[in-house]
Amino acid sequence: MQVDNLIRMANQIGSFFEAMPDRPQALKDIALHIRKFWDPRMRRAFLEHVDQTGGAALNEVLGETLRLHRDILDWRTQPATARSASP
């Protein structure tokens, strides 16, 4: 998938959740939504592009989400629920 499409989709997700009344929860929900529905390869390409460009093409809410919840999007880690369920 081309990174331009990932940026466009991420901005659309951010715009949708921006309407939520609880902003801190909305920011976390953006990261969780992308984590849940994007393949790790998509998240990796997205984050690498953001690192290379400084996130210039991201809307404000997505930039804030990345500053606060980038760890949720990291393709190298398991979701917290999977880590806590392990013996």
PDB file of N, CA, C and O in Angstrom:
ATOM      1  N   MET A   1       0.846  -1.183   0.000  1.00  0.00           N
ATOM      2  CA  MET A   1       0.000   0.000   0.000  1.00  0.00           C
ATOM      3  C   MET A   1       0.885   1.237   0.000  1.00  0.00           C
ATOM      4  O   MET A   1       1.889   1.291   0.709  1.00  0.00           O
ATOM      5  N   GLN A   2       0.515   2.207  -0.781  1.00  0.00           N
ATOM      6  CA  GLN A   2       1.291   3.438  -0.853  1.00  0.00           C
ATOM      7  C   GLN A   2       1.096   4.265   0.414  1.00  0.00           C
ATOM      8  O   GLN A   2      -0.001   4.337   0.969  1.00  0.00           O
ATOM      9  N   VAL A   3       2.178   4.881   0.852  1.00  0.00           N
ATOM     10  CA  VAL A   3       2.154   5.628   2.099  1.00  0.00           C
ATOM     11  C   VAL A   3       1.185   6.810   2.036  1.00  0.00           C
ATOM     12  O   VAL A   3       0.622   7.198   3.060  1.00  0.00           O
ATOM     13  N   ASP A   4       0.984   7.382   0.856  1.00  0.00           N
ATOM     14  CA  ASP A   4       0.018   8.480   0.734  1.00  0.00           C
ATOM     15  C   ASP A   4      -1.383   8.027   1.135  1.00  0.00           C
ATOM     16  O   ASP A   4      -2.133   8.785   1.750  1.00  0.00           O
ATOM     17  N   ASN A   5      -1.729   6.805   0.792  1.00  0.00           N
ATOM     18  CA  ASN A   5      -3.030   6.269   1.182  1.00  0.00           C
ATOM     19  C   ASN A   5      -3.108   6.057   2.692  1.00  0.00           C
ATOM     20  O   ASN A   5      -4.153   6.287   3.300  1.00  0.00           O
ATOM     21  N   LEU A   6      -2.014   5.622   3.291  1.00  0.00           N
ATOM     22  CA  LEU A   6      -1.988   5.430   4.743  1.00  0.00           C
ATOM     23  C   LEU A   6      -2.173   6.760   5.468  1.00  0.00           C
ATOM     24  O   LEU A   6      -2.913   6.843   6.448  1.00  0.00           O
ATOM     25  N   ILE A   7      -1.501   7.791   4.983  1.00  0.00           N
ATOM     26  CA  ILE A   7      -1.635   9.122   5.585  1.00  0.00           C
ATOM     27  C   ILE A   7      -3.077   9.602   5.462  1.00  0.00           C
ATOM     28  O   ILE A   7      -3.655  10.111   6.423  1.00  0.00           O
ATOM     29  N   ARG A   8      -3.647   9.436   4.280  1.00  0.00           N
ATOM     30  CA  ARG A   8      -5.031   9.866   4.057  1.00  0.00           C
ATOM     31  C   ARG A   8      -5.981   9.121   4.996  1.00  0.00           C
ATOM     32  O   ARG A   8      -6.848   9.734   5.619  1.00  0.00           O
ATOM     33  N   MET A   9      -5.818   7.802   5.097  1.00  0.00           N
ATOM     34  CA  MET A   9      -6.696   7.017   5.973  1.00  0.00           C
ATOM     35  C   MET A   9      -6.503   7.403   7.435  1.00  0.00           C
ATOM     36  O   MET A   9      -7.476   7.535   8.178  1.00  0.00           O
ATOM     37  N   ALA A  10      -5.254   7.586   7.850  1.00  0.00           N
ATOM     38  CA  ALA A  10      -4.990   7.970   9.241  1.00  0.00           C
ATOM     39  C   ALA A  10      -5.630   9.314   9.560  1.00  0.00           C
ATOM     40  O   ALA A  10      -6.223   9.478  10.626  1.00  0.00           O
ATOM     41  N   ASN A  11      -5.518  10.268   8.659  1.00  0.00           N
ATOM     42  CA  ASN A  11      -6.146  11.576   8.873  1.00  0.00           C
ATOM     43  C   ASN A  11      -7.663  11.461   8.948  1.00  0.00           C
ATOM     44  O   ASN A  11      -8.295  12.162   9.738  1.00  0.00           O
ATOM     45  N   GLN A  12      -8.256  10.585   8.137  1.00  0.00           N
ATOM     46  CA  GLN A  12      -9.705  10.379   8.196  1.00  0.00           C
ATOM     47  C   GLN A  12     -10.110   9.771   9.537  1.00  0.00           C
ATOM     48  O   GLN A  12     -11.114  10.173  10.125  1.00  0.00           O
ATOM     49  N   ILE A  13      -9.335   8.808  10.016  1.00  0.00           N
ATOM     50  CA  ILE A  13      -9.612   8.207  11.325  1.00  0.00           C
ATOM     51  C   ILE A  13      -9.512   9.279  12.405  1.00  0.00           C
ATOM     52  O   ILE A  13     -10.372   9.372  13.281  1.00  0.00           O
ATOM     53  N   GLY A  14      -8.467  10.080  12.335  1.00  0.00           N
ATOM     54  CA  GLY A  14      -8.293  11.161  13.304  1.00  0.00           C
ATOM     55  C   GLY A  14      -9.443  12.145  13.287  1.00  0.00           C
ATOM     56  O   GLY A  14      -9.917  12.569  14.341  1.00  0.00           O
ATOM     57  N   SER A  15      -9.896  12.510  12.104  1.00  0.00           N
ATOM     58  CA  SER A  15     -11.023  13.447  11.986  1.00  0.00           C
ATOM     59  C   SER A  15     -12.297  12.869  12.591  1.00  0.00           C
ATOM     60  O   SER A  15     -13.064  13.585  13.234  1.00  0.00           O
ATOM     61  N   PHE A  16     -12.519  11.582  12.384  1.00  0.00           N
ATOM     62  CA  PHE A  16     -13.706  10.943  12.953  1.00  0.00           C
ATOM     63  C   PHE A  16     -13.668  10.998  14.482  1.00  0.00           C
ATOM     64  O   PHE A  16     -14.637  11.414  15.117  1.00  0.00           O
ATOM     65  N   PHE A  17     -12.558  10.581  15.061  1.00  0.00           N
ATOM     66  CA  PHE A  17     -12.470  10.522  16.524  1.00  0.00           C
ATOM     67  C   PHE A  17     -12.350  11.904  17.155  1.00  0.00           C
ATOM     68  O   PHE A  17     -12.641  12.061  18.341  1.00  0.00           O
ATOM     69  N   GLU A  18     -11.935  12.896  16.399  1.00  0.00           N
ATOM     70  CA  GLU A  18     -11.803  14.252  16.937  1.00  0.00           C
ATOM     71  C   GLU A  18     -13.140  14.801  17.426  1.00  0.00           C
ATOM     72  O   GLU A  18     -13.172  15.680  18.288  1.00  0.00           O
ATOM     73  N   ALA A  19     -14.225  14.295  16.891  1.00  0.00           N
ATOM     74  CA  ALA A  19     -15.553  14.760  17.297  1.00  0.00           C
ATOM     75  C   ALA A  19     -15.969  14.234  18.673  1.00  0.00           C
ATOM     76  O   ALA A  19     -16.964  14.696  19.234  1.00  0.00           O
ATOM     77  N   MET A  20     -15.228  13.285  19.215  1.00  0.00           N
ATOM     78  CA  MET A  20     -15.576  12.724  20.521  1.00  0.00           C
ATOM     79  C   MET A  20     -15.388  13.772  21.616  1.00  0.00           C
ATOM     80  O   MET A  20     -14.449  14.565  21.554  1.00  0.00           O
ATOM     81  N   PRO A  21     -16.263  13.784  22.610  1.00  0.00           N
ATOM     82  CA  PRO A  21     -16.184  14.827  23.645  1.00  0.00           C
ATOM     83  C   PRO A  21     -14.997  14.673  24.606  1.00  0.00           C
ATOM     84  O   PRO A  21     -14.514  15.669  25.146  1.00  0.00           O
ATOM     85  N   ASP A  22     -14.527  13.451  24.823  1.00  0.00           N
ATOM     86  CA  ASP A  22     -13.411  13.212  25.742  1.00  0.00           C
ATOM     87  C   ASP A  22     -12.124  13.115  24.919  1.00  0.00           C
ATOM     88  O   ASP A  22     -11.791  12.046  24.407  1.00  0.00           O
ATOM     89  N   ARG A  23     -11.404  14.228  24.792  1.00  0.00           N
ATOM     90  CA  ARG A  23     -10.238  14.260  23.903  1.00  0.00           C
ATOM     91  C   ARG A  23      -9.154  13.256  24.287  1.00  0.00           C
ATOM     92  O   ARG A  23      -8.652  12.558  23.405  1.00  0.00           O
ATOM     93  N   PRO A  24      -8.768  13.150  25.562  1.00  0.00           N
ATOM     94  CA  PRO A  24      -7.735  12.157  25.895  1.00  0.00           C
ATOM     95  C   PRO A  24      -8.138  10.735  25.479  1.00  0.00           C
ATOM     96  O   PRO A  24      -7.311   9.975  24.975  1.00  0.00           O
ATOM     97  N   GLN A  25      -9.388  10.388  25.689  1.00  0.00           N
ATOM     98  CA  GLN A  25      -9.852   9.058  25.285  1.00  0.00           C
ATOM     99  C   GLN A  25      -9.891   8.935  23.768  1.00  0.00           C
ATOM    100  O   GLN A  25      -9.574   7.877  23.223  1.00  0.00           O
ATOM    101  N   ALA A  26     -10.276   9.998  23.085  1.00  0.00           N
ATOM    102  CA  ALA A  26     -10.318   9.982  21.622  1.00  0.00           C
ATOM    103  C   ALA A  26      -8.921   9.746  21.046  1.00  0.00           C
ATOM    104  O   ALA A  26      -8.764   8.986  20.090  1.00  0.00           O
ATOM    105  N   LEU A  27      -7.919  10.388  21.618  1.00  0.00           N
ATOM    106  CA  LEU A  27      -6.549  10.210  21.139  1.00  0.00           C
ATOM    107  C   LEU A  27      -6.096   8.766  21.305  1.00  0.00           C
ATOM    108  O   LEU A  27      -5.477   8.192  20.410  1.00  0.00           O
ATOM    109  N   LYS A  28      -6.406   8.195  22.444  1.00  0.00           N
ATOM    110  CA  LYS A  28      -6.052   6.791  22.672  1.00  0.00           C
ATOM    111  C   LYS A  28      -6.845   5.877  21.733  1.00  0.00           C
ATOM    112  O   LYS A  28      -6.304   4.901  21.213  1.00  0.00           O
ATOM    113  N   ASP A  29      -8.106   6.190  21.520  1.00  0.00           N
ATOM    114  CA  ASP A  29      -8.941   5.373  20.641  1.00  0.00           C
ATOM    115  C   ASP A  29      -8.463   5.408  19.193  1.00  0.00           C
ATOM    116  O   ASP A  29      -8.603   4.421  18.471  1.00  0.00           O
ATOM    117  N   ILE A  30      -7.903   6.531  18.767  1.00  0.00           N
ATOM    118  CA  ILE A  30      -7.332   6.602  17.413  1.00  0.00           C
ATOM    119  C   ILE A  30      -6.205   5.584  17.295  1.00  0.00           C
ATOM    120  O   ILE A  30      -6.163   4.797  16.349  1.00  0.00           O
ATOM    121  N   ALA A  31      -5.298   5.606  18.257  1.00  0.00           N
ATOM    122  CA  ALA A  31      -4.167   4.672  18.230  1.00  0.00           C
ATOM    123  C   ALA A  31      -4.646   3.224  18.307  1.00  0.00           C
ATOM    124  O   ALA A  31      -4.133   2.362  17.594  1.00  0.00           O
ATOM    125  N   LEU A  32      -5.617   2.958  19.160  1.00  0.00           N
ATOM    126  CA  LEU A  32      -6.135   1.592  19.291  1.00  0.00           C
ATOM    127  C   LEU A  32      -6.837   1.129  18.017  1.00  0.00           C
ATOM    128  O   LEU A  32      -6.724  -0.033  17.627  1.00  0.00           O
ATOM    129  N   HIS A  33      -7.554   2.033  17.378  1.00  0.00           N
ATOM    130  CA  HIS A  33      -8.246   1.695  16.131  1.00  0.00           C
ATOM    131  C   HIS A  33      -7.234   1.310  15.053  1.00  0.00           C
ATOM    132  O   HIS A  33      -7.394   0.293  14.377  1.00  0.00           O
ATOM    133  N   ILE A  34      -6.193   2.126  14.896  1.00  0.00           N
ATOM    134  CA  ILE A  34      -5.175   1.824  13.892  1.00  0.00           C
ATOM    135  C   ILE A  34      -4.465   0.520  14.252  1.00  0.00           C
ATOM    136  O   ILE A  34      -4.187  -0.294  13.371  1.00  0.00           O
ATOM    137  N   ARG A  35      -4.174   0.319  15.509  1.00  0.00           N
ATOM    138  CA  ARG A  35      -3.509  -0.919  15.955  1.00  0.00           C
ATOM    139  C   ARG A  35      -4.360  -2.143  15.608  1.00  0.00           C
ATOM    140  O   ARG A  35      -3.853  -3.166  15.149  1.00  0.00           O
ATOM    141  N   LYS A  36      -5.648  -2.008  15.836  1.00  0.00           N
ATOM    142  CA  LYS A  36      -6.551  -3.148  15.648  1.00  0.00           C
ATOM    143  C   LYS A  36      -6.795  -3.475  14.175  1.00  0.00           C
ATOM    144  O   LYS A  36      -6.870  -4.647  13.806  1.00  0.00           O
ATOM    145  N   PHE A  37      -6.916  -2.464  13.345  1.00  0.00           N
ATOM    146  CA  PHE A  37      -7.359  -2.685  11.973  1.00  0.00           C
ATOM    147  C   PHE A  37      -6.262  -2.595  10.906  1.00  0.00           C
ATOM    148  O   PHE A  37      -6.496  -2.961   9.754  1.00  0.00           O
ATOM    149  N   TRP A  38      -5.087  -2.120  11.269  1.00  0.00           N
ATOM    150  CA  TRP A  38      -3.997  -2.028  10.300  1.00  0.00           C
ATOM    151  C   TRP A  38      -3.005  -3.160  10.521  1.00  0.00           C
ATOM    152  O   TRP A  38      -2.627  -3.468  11.652  1.00  0.00           O
ATOM    153  N   ASP A  39      -2.601  -3.760   9.438  1.00  0.00           N
ATOM    154  CA  ASP A  39      -1.567  -4.780   9.456  1.00  0.00           C
ATOM    155  C   ASP A  39      -0.265  -4.161   9.995  1.00  0.00           C
ATOM    156  O   ASP A  39      -0.023  -2.974   9.775  1.00  0.00           O
ATOM    157  N   PRO A  40       0.575  -4.936  10.695  1.00  0.00           N
ATOM    158  CA  PRO A  40       1.838  -4.384  11.193  1.00  0.00           C
ATOM    159  C   PRO A  40       2.690  -3.735  10.103  1.00  0.00           C
ATOM    160  O   PRO A  40       3.378  -2.749  10.369  1.00  0.00           O
ATOM    161  N   ARG A  41       2.656  -4.271   8.884  1.00  0.00           N
ATOM    162  CA  ARG A  41       3.422  -3.672   7.791  1.00  0.00           C
ATOM    163  C   ARG A  41       2.909  -2.276   7.450  1.00  0.00           C
ATOM    164  O   ARG A  41       3.687  -1.392   7.091  1.00  0.00           O
ATOM    165  N   MET A  42       1.607  -2.087   7.565  1.00  0.00           N
ATOM    166  CA  MET A  42       1.022  -0.770   7.305  1.00  0.00           C
ATOM    167  C   MET A  42       1.471   0.219   8.379  1.00  0.00           C
ATOM    168  O   MET A  42       1.858   1.347   8.072  1.00  0.00           O
ATOM    169  N   ARG A  43       1.416  -0.213   9.639  1.00  0.00           N
ATOM    170  CA  ARG A  43       1.828   0.663  10.742  1.00  0.00           C
ATOM    171  C   ARG A  43       3.310   1.010  10.626  1.00  0.00           C
ATOM    172  O   ARG A  43       3.709   2.145  10.885  1.00  0.00           O
ATOM    173  N   ARG A  44       4.109   0.043  10.240  1.00  0.00           N
ATOM    174  CA  ARG A  44       5.547   0.288  10.083  1.00  0.00           C
ATOM    175  C   ARG A  44       5.798   1.325   8.984  1.00  0.00           C
ATOM    176  O   ARG A  44       6.545   2.281   9.192  1.00  0.00           O
ATOM    177  N   ALA A  45       5.184   1.139   7.827  1.00  0.00           N
ATOM    178  CA  ALA A  45       5.363   2.086   6.722  1.00  0.00           C
ATOM    179  C   ALA A  45       4.895   3.485   7.127  1.00  0.00           C
ATOM    180  O   ALA A  45       5.544   4.482   6.812  1.00  0.00           O
ATOM    181  N   PHE A  46       3.777   3.542   7.819  1.00  0.00           N
ATOM    182  CA  PHE A  46       3.223   4.815   8.274  1.00  0.00           C
ATOM    183  C   PHE A  46       4.190   5.519   9.224  1.00  0.00           C
ATOM    184  O   PHE A  46       4.509   6.692   9.030  1.00  0.00           O
ATOM    185  N   LEU A  47       4.657   4.806  10.252  1.00  0.00           N
ATOM    186  CA  LEU A  47       5.539   5.417  11.241  1.00  0.00           C
ATOM    187  C   LEU A  47       6.893   5.782  10.645  1.00  0.00           C
ATOM    188  O   LEU A  47       7.466   6.810  11.007  1.00  0.00           O
ATOM    189  N   GLU A  48       7.409   4.965   9.746  1.00  0.00           N
ATOM    190  CA  GLU A  48       8.679   5.304   9.103  1.00  0.00           C
ATOM    191  C   GLU A  48       8.533   6.573   8.267  1.00  0.00           C
ATOM    192  O   GLU A  48       9.428   7.417   8.250  1.00  0.00           O
ATOM    193  N   HIS A  49       7.415   6.702   7.584  1.00  0.00           N
ATOM    194  CA  HIS A  49       7.174   7.914   6.792  1.00  0.00           C
ATOM    195  C   HIS A  49       7.053   9.137   7.707  1.00  0.00           C
ATOM    196  O   HIS A  49       7.608  10.196   7.414  1.00  0.00           O
ATOM    197  N   VAL A  50       6.339   8.984   8.795  1.00  0.00           N
ATOM    198  CA  VAL A  50       6.196  10.089   9.755  1.00  0.00           C
ATOM    199  C   VAL A  50       7.570  10.496  10.284  1.00  0.00           C
ATOM    200  O   VAL A  50       7.859  11.686  10.409  1.00  0.00           O
ATOM    201  N   ASP A  51       8.410   9.520  10.591  1.00  0.00           N
ATOM    202  CA  ASP A  51       9.755   9.825  11.088  1.00  0.00           C
ATOM    203  C   ASP A  51      10.579  10.567  10.035  1.00  0.00           C
ATOM    204  O   ASP A  51      11.340  11.476  10.366  1.00  0.00           O
ATOM    205  N   GLN A  52      10.426  10.183   8.781  1.00  0.00           N
ATOM    206  CA  GLN A  52      11.201  10.802   7.709  1.00  0.00           C
ATOM    207  C   GLN A  52      10.731  12.219   7.385  1.00  0.00           C
ATOM    208  O   GLN A  52      11.529  13.078   7.008  1.00  0.00           O
ATOM    209  N   THR A  53       9.433  12.450   7.538  1.00  0.00           N
ATOM    210  CA  THR A  53       8.871  13.749   7.137  1.00  0.00           C
ATOM    211  C   THR A  53       8.533  14.650   8.320  1.00  0.00           C
ATOM    212  O   THR A  53       8.158  15.808   8.132  1.00  0.00           O
ATOM    213  N   GLY A  54       8.662  14.133   9.519  1.00  0.00           N
ATOM    214  CA  GLY A  54       8.268  14.906  10.697  1.00  0.00           C
ATOM    215  C   GLY A  54       6.761  15.021  10.850  1.00  0.00           C
ATOM    216  O   GLY A  54       6.272  15.850  11.617  1.00  0.00           O
ATOM    217  N   GLY A  55       6.026  14.195  10.124  1.00  0.00           N
ATOM    218  CA  GLY A  55       4.568  14.203  10.227  1.00  0.00           C
ATOM    219  C   GLY A  55       3.913  15.407   9.580  1.00  0.00           C
ATOM    220  O   GLY A  55       2.813  15.802   9.968  1.00  0.00           O
ATOM    221  N   ALA A  56       4.574  15.987   8.603  1.00  0.00           N
ATOM    222  CA  ALA A  56       4.075  17.218   7.976  1.00  0.00           C
ATOM    223  C   ALA A  56       2.673  17.074   7.379  1.00  0.00           C
ATOM    224  O   ALA A  56       1.918  18.046   7.350  1.00  0.00           O
ATOM    225  N   ALA A  57       2.316  15.891   6.909  1.00  0.00           N
ATOM    226  CA  ALA A  57       1.017  15.706   6.243  1.00  0.00           C
ATOM    227  C   ALA A  57      -0.096  15.287   7.203  1.00  0.00           C
ATOM    228  O   ALA A  57      -1.228  15.065   6.773  1.00  0.00           O
ATOM    229  N   LEU A  58       0.210  15.178   8.481  1.00  0.00           N
ATOM    230  CA  LEU A  58      -0.789  14.721   9.452  1.00  0.00           C
ATOM    231  C   LEU A  58      -1.626  15.883   9.966  1.00  0.00           C
ATOM    232  O   LEU A  58      -1.138  17.003  10.117  1.00  0.00           O
ATOM    233  N   ASN A  59      -2.902  15.594  10.232  1.00  0.00           N
ATOM    234  CA  ASN A  59      -3.715  16.626  10.861  1.00  0.00           C
ATOM    235  C   ASN A  59      -3.322  16.739  12.340  1.00  0.00           C
ATOM    236  O   ASN A  59      -2.610  15.884  12.868  1.00  0.00           O
ATOM    237  N   GLU A  60      -3.781  17.776  12.983  1.00  0.00           N
ATOM    238  CA  GLU A  60      -3.357  18.079  14.353  1.00  0.00           C
ATOM    239  C   GLU A  60      -3.657  16.948  15.333  1.00  0.00           C
ATOM    240  O   GLU A  60      -2.815  16.605  16.163  1.00  0.00           O
ATOM    241  N   VAL A  61      -4.834  16.377  15.243  1.00  0.00           N
ATOM    242  CA  VAL A  61      -5.222  15.346  16.201  1.00  0.00           C
ATOM    243  C   VAL A  61      -4.363  14.090  16.029  1.00  0.00           C
ATOM    244  O   VAL A  61      -4.053  13.414  17.010  1.00  0.00           O
ATOM    245  N   LEU A  62      -3.988  13.784  14.819  1.00  0.00           N
ATOM    246  CA  LEU A  62      -3.142  12.618  14.591  1.00  0.00           C
ATOM    247  C   LEU A  62      -1.722  12.864  15.102  1.00  0.00           C
ATOM    248  O   LEU A  62      -1.094  11.967  15.665  1.00  0.00           O
ATOM    249  N   GLY A  63      -1.230  14.065  14.904  1.00  0.00           N
ATOM    250  CA  GLY A  63       0.077  14.402  15.455  1.00  0.00           C
ATOM    251  C   GLY A  63       0.101  14.278  16.970  1.00  0.00           C
ATOM    252  O   GLY A  63       1.061  13.762  17.544  1.00  0.00           O
ATOM    253  N   GLU A  64      -0.947  14.747  17.606  1.00  0.00           N
ATOM    254  CA  GLU A  64      -1.046  14.646  19.071  1.00  0.00           C
ATOM    255  C   GLU A  64      -1.148  13.188  19.500  1.00  0.00           C
ATOM    256  O   GLU A  64      -0.547  12.786  20.497  1.00  0.00           O
ATOM    257  N   THR A  65      -1.904  12.399  18.750  1.00  0.00           N
ATOM    258  CA  THR A  65      -2.017  10.970  19.047  1.00  0.00           C
ATOM    259  C   THR A  65      -0.650  10.304  19.015  1.00  0.00           C
ATOM    260  O   THR A  65      -0.317   9.518  19.902  1.00  0.00           O
ATOM    261  N   LEU A  66       0.137  10.615  18.001  1.00  0.00           N
ATOM    262  CA  LEU A  66       1.464  10.013  17.895  1.00  0.00           C
ATOM    263  C   LEU A  66       2.384  10.449  19.026  1.00  0.00           C
ATOM    264  O   LEU A  66       3.183   9.653  19.519  1.00  0.00           O
ATOM    265  N   ARG A  67       2.278  11.696  19.435  1.00  0.00           N
ATOM    266  CA  ARG A  67       3.118  12.161  20.548  1.00  0.00           C
ATOM    267  C   ARG A  67       2.783  11.424  21.838  1.00  0.00           C
ATOM    268  O   ARG A  67       3.675  11.130  22.634  1.00  0.00           O
ATOM    269  N   LEU A  68       1.506  11.124  22.049  1.00  0.00           N
ATOM    270  CA  LEU A  68       1.081  10.513  23.309  1.00  0.00           C
ATOM    271  C   LEU A  68       1.003   8.989  23.272  1.00  0.00           C
ATOM    272  O   LEU A  68       1.212   8.339  24.296  1.00  0.00           O
ATOM    273  N   HIS A  69       0.709   8.417  22.122  1.00  0.00           N
ATOM    274  CA  HIS A  69       0.404   6.977  22.070  1.00  0.00           C
ATOM    275  C   HIS A  69       1.140   6.222  20.968  1.00  0.00           C
ATOM    276  O   HIS A  69       0.652   5.203  20.480  1.00  0.00           O
ATOM    277  N   ARG A  70       2.286   6.707  20.585  1.00  0.00           N
ATOM    278  CA  ARG A  70       3.041   6.030  19.522  1.00  0.00           C
ATOM    279  C   ARG A  70       3.336   4.582  19.882  1.00  0.00           C
ATOM    280  O   ARG A  70       3.349   3.716  19.007  1.00  0.00           O
ATOM    281  N   ASP A  71       3.569   4.312  21.152  1.00  0.00           N
ATOM    282  CA  ASP A  71       3.879   2.950  21.579  1.00  0.00           C
ATOM    283  C   ASP A  71       2.777   1.962  21.206  1.00  0.00           C
ATOM    284  O   ASP A  71       3.067   0.799  20.927  1.00  0.00           O
ATOM    285  N   ILE A  72       1.541   2.394  21.198  1.00  0.00           N
ATOM    286  CA  ILE A  72       0.421   1.522  20.831  1.00  0.00           C
ATOM    287  C   ILE A  72       0.531   1.113  19.365  1.00  0.00           C
ATOM    288  O   ILE A  72       0.150   0.000  19.001  1.00  0.00           O
ATOM    289  N   LEU A  73       1.048   2.003  18.526  1.00  0.00           N
ATOM    290  CA  LEU A  73       1.131   1.740  17.092  1.00  0.00           C
ATOM    291  C   LEU A  73       2.355   0.938  16.689  1.00  0.00           C
ATOM    292  O   LEU A  73       2.436   0.467  15.554  1.00  0.00           O
ATOM    293  N   ASP A  74       3.300   0.775  17.588  1.00  0.00           N
ATOM    294  CA  ASP A  74       4.552   0.101  17.243  1.00  0.00           C
ATOM    295  C   ASP A  74       4.289  -1.328  16.775  1.00  0.00           C
ATOM    296  O   ASP A  74       3.670  -2.123  17.482  1.00  0.00           O
ATOM    297  N   TRP A  75       4.764  -1.637  15.584  1.00  0.00           N
ATOM    298  CA  TRP A  75       4.536  -2.948  14.974  1.00  0.00           C
ATOM    299  C   TRP A  75       5.385  -4.038  15.624  1.00  0.00           C
ATOM    300  O   TRP A  75       5.138  -5.221  15.389  1.00  0.00           O
ATOM    301  N   ARG A  76       6.374  -3.672  16.431  1.00  0.00           N
ATOM    302  CA  ARG A  76       7.286  -4.652  17.031  1.00  0.00           C
ATOM    303  C   ARG A  76       6.790  -5.187  18.358  1.00  0.00           C
ATOM    304  O   ARG A  76       7.380  -6.116  18.910  1.00  0.00           O
ATOM    305  N   THR A  77       5.718  -4.617  18.877  1.00  0.00           N
ATOM    306  CA  THR A  77       5.222  -5.040  20.183  1.00  0.00           C
ATOM    307  C   THR A  77       3.852  -5.685  20.059  1.00  0.00           C
ATOM    308  O   THR A  77       3.106  -5.445  19.109  1.00  0.00           O
ATOM    309  N   GLN A  78       3.552  -6.499  21.035  1.00  0.00           N
ATOM    310  CA  GLN A  78       2.220  -7.093  21.116  1.00  0.00           C
ATOM    311  C   GLN A  78       1.310  -6.112  21.832  1.00  0.00           C
ATOM    312  O   GLN A  78       1.780  -5.289  22.617  1.00  0.00           O
ATOM    313  N   PRO A  79       0.005  -6.192  21.568  1.00  0.00           N
ATOM    314  CA  PRO A  79      -0.920  -5.343  22.321  1.00  0.00           C
ATOM    315  C   PRO A  79      -0.810  -5.646  23.817  1.00  0.00           C
ATOM    316  O   PRO A  79      -0.483  -6.769  24.202  1.00  0.00           O
ATOM    317  N   ALA A  80      -1.078  -4.666  24.643  1.00  0.00           N
ATOM    318  CA  ALA A  80      -0.976  -4.831  26.092  1.00  0.00           C
ATOM    319  C   ALA A  80      -1.827  -5.986  26.597  1.00  0.00           C
ATOM    320  O   ALA A  80      -1.424  -6.693  27.521  1.00  0.00           O
ATOM    321  N   THR A  81      -2.999  -6.187  26.004  1.00  0.00           N
ATOM    322  CA  THR A  81      -3.857  -7.275  26.458  1.00  0.00           C
ATOM    323  C   THR A  81      -3.209  -8.622  26.193  1.00  0.00           C
ATOM    324  O   THR A  81      -3.365  -9.545  26.993  1.00  0.00           O
ATOM    325  N   ALA A  82      -2.487  -8.755  25.090  1.00  0.00           N
ATOM    326  CA  ALA A  82      -1.815 -10.018  24.789  1.00  0.00           C
ATOM    327  C   ALA A  82      -0.637 -10.246  25.743  1.00  0.00           C
ATOM    328  O   ALA A  82      -0.388 -11.377  26.159  1.00  0.00           O
ATOM    329  N   ARG A  83       0.094  -9.169  26.092  1.00  0.00           N
ATOM    330  CA  ARG A  83       1.213  -9.299  27.024  1.00  0.00           C
ATOM    331  C   ARG A  83       0.727  -9.694  28.401  1.00  0.00           C
ATOM    332  O   ARG A  83       1.339 -10.544  29.048  1.00  0.00           O
ATOM    333  N   SER A  84      -0.354  -9.103  28.863  1.00  0.00           N
ATOM    334  CA  SER A  84      -0.826  -9.394  30.200  1.00  0.00           C
ATOM    335  C   SER A  84      -1.462 -10.768  30.292  1.00  0.00           C
ATOM    336  O   SER A  84      -1.550 -11.331  31.383  1.00  0.00           O
ATOM    337  N   ALA A  85      -1.908 -11.322  29.174  1.00  0.00           N
ATOM    338  CA  ALA A  85      -2.548 -12.645  29.190  1.00  0.00           C
ATOM    339  C   ALA A  85      -1.521 -13.770  29.157  1.00  0.00           C
ATOM    340  O   ALA A  85      -1.866 -14.925  29.405  1.00  0.00           O
ATOM    341  N   SER A  86      -0.258 -13.448  28.854  1.00  0.00           N
ATOM    342  CA  SER A  86       0.778 -14.473  28.789  1.00  0.00           C
ATOM    343  C   SER A  86       1.174 -14.914  30.183  1.00  0.00           C
ATOM    344  O   SER A  86       1.175 -14.105  31.111  1.00  0.00           O
ATOM    345  N   PRO A  87       1.516 -16.212  30.350  1.00  0.00           N
ATOM    346  CA  PRO A  87       1.919 -16.695  31.687  1.00  0.00           C
ATOM    347  C   PRO A  87       3.254 -16.144  32.115  1.00  0.00           C
ATOM    348  O   PRO A  87       3.728 -16.454  33.208  1.00  0.00           O
TER     349      PRO A  87
END
